[in-house]
């Protein structure tokens, strides 16, 4: 079983299955994500990546199997899991009516930070993600690149052991994509990062290991170089084709 | 407790960060004021008619008892305020849960230290506070004016309590409708429809047997308000509105579980 620098497993899914009516979104997934690595979860749209994230955060319940975060089941103890995770959602999932600083204070508050700890965490996140210039701007008026920085900043406020990043560069222009990728690259080694993306170049640049989903099934898993560096990596995404 | 308070603060910021809150507050206060002055004009015209017909001036002996400020002006205005709340409150409640779902920010809330119960409590508490604010803004002027007419403060307090509970009852229904959809339009329309149905079942009595009609009478919103307008704060009626609130919160909480199970 794969392990990271600390020798522990951050995420472990066993027989994880999720059905929506007759549709099987995730089919008996077995997966282990080592601690303190940047792990890429790849797949085309509809492969099951978002469903996996929602099961991982306890937002959805599995139809069968289980997924645990640092040994704690997300299905039965989501509140414990939530203390250890930060979640970076797609750009639009923010509060456009709030100002950046107020939003980060709010996000710190709902992660049980208060007083000096909250002020320090917000100041640190603003500096780390270079948000000082837009501190008093309404989130709805920011560029998509800055909105994604805000989204990243809120996920790191409470210094979580696991950060889940869902399609971080989706809808961004090339400059904004590079900007966000640079930020993500700087996080390596400090946290366990689960990066969900369908951008192969992004996965190659940022991740240590990857798993590839297709139609809800795990079709490949291993070090990024081995999975994406040889053969026709795009074959992993084409229905009906076996990976090279 | 800290996450709950943080969410309460954010809910207030979101509420007053959108024009809907100001528009609703203005609309209810304005409609109430217009009805109040219209009723006051009618009252004055009645007095003039009596004065002219009886040649008795405004001597109280010549004016029937039922022509008084509270029966002719205040209570009709309060009835109208109740109906205005029925129209206005679903506009406030429609966004509370539905907007979070539509934006996907409910996932943000549900992956933090907040429990689903805390989310429900914070959203209900802020909405309730806003409903009371709407009422206070609409109620104070007619109440102050009428208080000069001799209706005691205790009676006024009972009417305000009744209106507030009626408003919270309508808000509870609207919030439940908002909790089960991601469309604000669906939340508003279903909120109006459900609140209208629960307002008074009088329209259905002719189709129903007596026992069913009695049951419906007991669960209707408007008849409960009637006792408060007479100055009576009955425990039974307060308990009724509290029960509506608790059931609504439980249903809103259940909507989170329903999403986890999915379909």
Contacts between the chains, C-beta under 8 A, distances in Angstrom:
chain1	res1	chain2	res2	distance
A	18	B	262	7.7
A	20	B	262	5.9
A	20	B	263	6.2
A	21	B	263	6.2
A	54	B	107	7.5
A	57	B	107	7.2
A	57	B	110	7.4
A	57	B	111	4.6
A	58	B	110	7.6
A	58	B	111	7.6
A	58	B	260	7.5
A	59	B	107	5.7
A	59	B	110	5.7
A	59	B	111	6.9
A	59	B	259	7.5
A	59	B	260	6.8
A	60	B	259	7.7
A	60	B	260	5.7
A	60	B	262	5.8
A	61	B	260	4.7
A	61	B	261	5.8
A	61	B	262	7.6
A	78	B	110	8.0
A	79	B	113	7.7
A	79	B	115	6.4
A	82	B	110	7.9
A	82	B	111	5.4
A	82	B	112	5.9
A	82	B	113	6.4
A	83	B	113	6.6
A	85	B	111	6.4
A	87	B	107	7.1
A	87	B	108	6.7
A	87	B	111	4.6
A	89	B	104	6.3
A	89	B	107	6.3
A	89	B	108	6.4
A	90	B	104	7.3
A	92	B	103	6.8
A	92	B	104	7.0
A	93	B	103	6.0
A	93	B	104	4.1
A	93	B	105	5.5
A	93	B	107	6.9
A	93	B	108	6.3
A	94	B	103	7.8
A	94	B	105	7.1
A	95	B	10	7.4
A	95	B	14	6.5
A	95	B	103	7.8
A	95	B	105	6.4
A	97	B	13	7.3
A	97	B	14	5.7
A	97	B	17	3.6
A	97	B	18	6.4
A	98	B	10	7.2
A	98	B	13	6.2
A	98	B	14	7.4
A	98	B	17	7.2
A	102	B	13	6.7
A	105	B	6	7.8
A	106	B	6	5.6
A	106	B	7	7.8
A	106	B	9	7.0
A	106	B	10	4.6
A	106	B	13	8.0
A	107	B	108	7.8
A	107	B	112	7.5
A	108	B	6	7.7
A	109	B	2	6.1
A	109	B	3	6.3
A	109	B	5	7.0
A	109	B	6	2.5
A	109	B	7	7.7
A	109	B	9	7.4
A	109	B	10	8.0
A	110	B	3	4.4
A	110	B	6	4.9
A	110	B	7	6.0
A	110	B	109	6.9
A	110	B	112	4.4
A	110	B	113	6.1
A	110	B	114	5.2
A	111	B	3	7.2
A	111	B	112	5.3
A	111	B	113	5.3
A	112	B	2	5.4
A	112	B	3	5.7
A	112	B	113	4.6
A	113	B	2	7.8
A	114	B	2	5.1
A	154	B	108	7.8
